[in-house]
Amino acid sequence: MKRSYLFGAYLKSRIKVIVAFVLFMLVFALVYALYHLPLEPIVYSAELVTALAVIFAGLDFWRFYQKHQRLTAAINAATAGVGELPKPRDLLESDYQTLIRVLAENRAELISQFDNRQTDMIDYYTLWAHQIKTPISAMGLLLQTEEGDRERTRAYGQELFKIEQYVEMVLQYLRLESMSSDLILVEYDLADIVRQAVKKYGIIFINKRISLELAELNCRVLTDEKWLVFVLEQIISNALKYTNQGRISIYLDDRSEKTLIIEDTDVGIRAEDIARIFDRGFTGYNGRMDKKSTGIGLYLCHQVLDKLSHTITVTSQVGQGTRVSIDLATRGFEAL
């Protein structure tokens, strides 16, 4: 298929030469005919010229093929630069190659400028996120010593906790690109990891009067503790955000010993939103009604779990609740 395509492309590029050759042959034939010359010299001349044309066409096609191969190699290496281009055949080809090199240099400069700005932005927001943690911690300590209205103090503490969670989400979002260099893959007790995530939201469970059903989790998983805790925190946070009454259940799937289930009795997710809940910035119907959803939490969960070689699926029914399944069997790493 490729050879026929190349041959067709070659013929198309030489169509003017081919037409000129045919016209010249017709002119010679017409001259021989007008002068009533014998047929044998005409045929012999035509065969000789055709043979020479085939030889030159073969050599020309070989040069065309080699140039195509070098250009293909240059295209494949275009991310690092233009690479070695074929020797220009004439002034126009030389001009085109100069233009290509200038454009490539401009592109490389723009990419470098963008990378520098991106690095500066990440450094700035990382510094900001770390610095803002100090006043948040100070405000938390002040609330603990506050002797006023306990109900109001508790509400303030809950809102401050949300601010801290949003700051942590920003940090994890910024670290996502360099996450691979931050991974420490070790076998952990799943129950310990889940308890870390649940403990952080203890005050929210109490304030909203949501019950927790935590089953025995006799399972060890190969994962990164810090990142998996972050994922579980996001999922539990979502469950608490949209569950006004009822319970949140955490247990292992009966059909798979390494599939963790987090199930709640929240408002549920509409069927048309399920397919897009892991898209960055997608908030869905519930998020638009809540007015506070960022559409980042589940996106980060999906990205992190993908890098950990875990998978996540969500099923839900409106008005009945949502079921999040996390397959913690790290097949990709085990194969290594």
N, C-alpha and C positions, 0 to 999 in steps of 0.2 A: 504493500500500500504506500509506504514511504517512498520507495524507488519510483513508482509510477507518478506520485505527486511531484517529486523532484524533477522528473523528466518533463512533465507537463509545465512546471514552472519555468524550466529552462527554455522550452519551445516558446512559451509566452514572452519571455524576456528577449528572445531573438526573432520575434515574428517579422520585424522589418527586414532583417537580413534574409530570412527565408523567402519573403515576398520578392525582394530584389533579385535573389538568385533565380527564382522561377521566371521572373520577367526577362532576365538576361537570356535564359535558355530559350524562351519563346522568341526573343529577338533574333538569336542565332538561327533558330529553326526557320523563322520567316525569311531571313536573308538567304539561307540555303535553298528554300523553296522558290523564291523569286528568281534566283539565278539558275534554277533547274540543275543544281549540282547532284551528283550521285548520292544515294541514301546511305551507303556504307560509311563514308567519312562523317556524315551527320551523327549516325549511331555511335561510331567510335569516339567522336569528340564528346558526345553526351555522356558516355560511360566513363571516359577519362575524367571529365570535370566532376561528375557525380562521385567518383571514387575519391578524388582529392577533397571534395566538399565533406564527405563522410569522415575522412581522416582528420581534417581540421575541426569538424564539429565534435568528434570524439575527444580531441585534445582540449577544445574549449569547454566541453561539458565536464571534463575532469577538473579543470581549473575552477569552474563554477561550483562543483561539488565540494572541493577543498575549501573554497571561500565560505560556502554555506556551513561547513563543519566548524571552521574557526569562529564564525559569527555566532553560531549556536553555543559554543563554549564560552564566548564572551558574554552572551546573554545570561547563561547559567551562573556566571561569576559576577554578575552586575551589582550584587549587593556589596561587594568589596571594592568595586571600581570597574572601569571599562575593560581592563585587561588588554591583551594583545589583539589588535585588530589586523585583518589581512592587509597586505601591502596595497595601497590604492593604485588603481589601474590608470586613472587620469586625474586631471585637476579637480573635476566635480566630486569624484569620490574622496579626494583629499580634503576638500571643503566640508563634505558631510562628516567625515571622521573628526575634523577639528570641531565642528559644531557639537558632535556627540560628546567629545571630551570636555568641552566647556560646560555643557549641560550637566554632565556627571559631576564635575567639580562643584558647580553651584548646588547640586542636590546634596552632595556630601557636606558642604558647608551648612546648608539649612538643617540637615539632620543633626550635625554637631551642635548647632545653636539650640535646637529643640531639646536635645538630650541635656544640655547644660541648664536650660531653663527648667526642665522637668526635675533634674537633680536638686536645683536650688529650691524649687517649690516643695519637694518632698522633705528636704532638710528643714525648711521653715515650718511646715505644718507638724513635722515630728517634734521639733523643738517646742512649738506652741502647745501641742498636746501634753508633753511632759511638764511644761511650766504651769499649765492650768490645773494640773493635778494637785499642786501645792495649795492654792486657795480652796479647792474642793475639799481636801482633807481638813484644812483649817475650819471651814464652815461645818463639817461633820462633827468635829470636836466641840465647837461652840454650841451646836444643837444638843449634844449629849449633856452639856452642863446647863442648858436652859431649864429654868424652873417655872415656866409659864404654862399655858394651856397644852396639856399632853397630846390632845388630839391634833392640834395645829402643829406642834413640834413633830409629831409622827408624819403628818402630811408633808411638811417641809423636808424631812429626812428622806421620804420616798421620792420626792421630786429631785433632790440632790443626788440620790442613787441613780436615777435615770440619766442625769447629766453625766455622771461618771461612766455609765455604760456607753453613752454616745461617744464620749472621748476615747474610750477603749476601742470602739468600733472604727473610729478614724485611724487609730494607730495600726490596727490589724489590716485595714484597707491599704495603708501606705506600705506595710511590710509584705503584702501579698506577692508583689513582683519578685522579691528576693527571698521568698519563703523557702525555696528548695535548699538554699545554703543554711537555713536556720533549723532544718529538721533534725531531730534526734530520735531515731526509730528504735524503740525498746519494747519488750513485752511488759504490759501493765495489767494490773487487776482492774477489770472494767468497773467493778463496784466502787472502788476508790475514786475513779475519775468521775463517775456519775454523782457521787456524794459531794465532790468539790463544786460541781455546777449547781446542784440543788441547794447547798448550804448558802450560796451567795444570794439566793432569792428567798431565803427563809422569811424575811420581813414582809415580802410581797404576798407570800402564801398566807401569812397571818392577817395582814391588813385586809385582803380580799376574801378571807375565809374560804380559801380553796383547799380542799383536802388533797394529800399526796399519797398515792399507792405505789410504794417502791418495793418491787419483788426482789427475791434473791437473784443476784447476778453472778453466778459461779462461772466466770469466763475470763480468760486472759487473751489480750489482743495485742498485736504488733502495731504500734502507732506512735504518734508524737503527743505526749500528754498535754502540753500547753495548747496546741492547736485543736485537739479534740475537745478539751474542756471549753474552749472558746465556741466551738460549734454547738455543743450541748447547751451552753448558756444562751446562745441566740435562739435556739428552738424552744427552750423553756420560757424565755422572755416573751416570745411570740404567743405561746400557749397561754401564759398569764395575762397578756395584754387583751386577748380576745375572749377569755373565759370569765364570765361574770359570776357564775355559780357552778357548783359541781366538783369535779376532781380532775387531776392529772395523773395518769398511770404510766409507770416506766417498768418495762419487763423485757425478757428475751422472747423472741418468736419461737413457738413450739416447732416450727418446721426447719429452723436454722439456728444453731446454737450460738452463732456470732452475729445475729441480726438484732439490734436493739430497737425497741418500739417505744415511742413517746406518744401517748394517746391522751386526748383531752375532750372536754365537752363544750368546746367553744361554739361560736356562731357558725362555723363551717366556712368552706371556700366554694365559691360558685364553680360549676363544671368548666365554664369557658375560661376561667382564670388559672386553673390547675396547670395547664401546659406552659404557662409563662411566669410562674411564681419565682423561678430561679433566674429570670432575666434581670440584668442590672437596671435599677430604677423603676421596675414595674411594681405598682402598689395594689392593683386590682380593686375590686369593688369595696372590700373591707377597708383597705388603706385609704381610699378616697373618702369614705364615710368617717374614718377615724381622724383624718386631717393631719396626723402626726407621723404616718409611716414614711420611711425614706426609700423603701424598695432596695436596700443594700444588704440587709441581714441575711436573707436566704441566698442571695447571690454569692456572698462571701462563704456561706456554708458549703454551697455546691463547689466553689472553686477550691476551697481548702480540702474537702473530702476527696476531690478528684486527684489532687497532688499527693494525698495520703493513700491512694489506691482503694479508697472506700467509695461506696455509692449511697445515694439518698433518694428515696421515693416518697411521695405524699399522696394520700387518698383522703377524701373528705366528703361529707354530706352536709348541705346547708341545714342549720338548726340542730344538728346531731353531734358534730364534732369533727376533729381532724386526727389522722393517724400518720405519724412520721416514722419511716423505717430506715435505719442506717445499717447497711451491710458492712461489717468491720473486718471481713475476711480479706486481708491484704494479699491477694493472689499475685499481683505484679511483683511485690517485694519478695514473696516466698519463692517465686520462680528464680530470682537472682541468688 
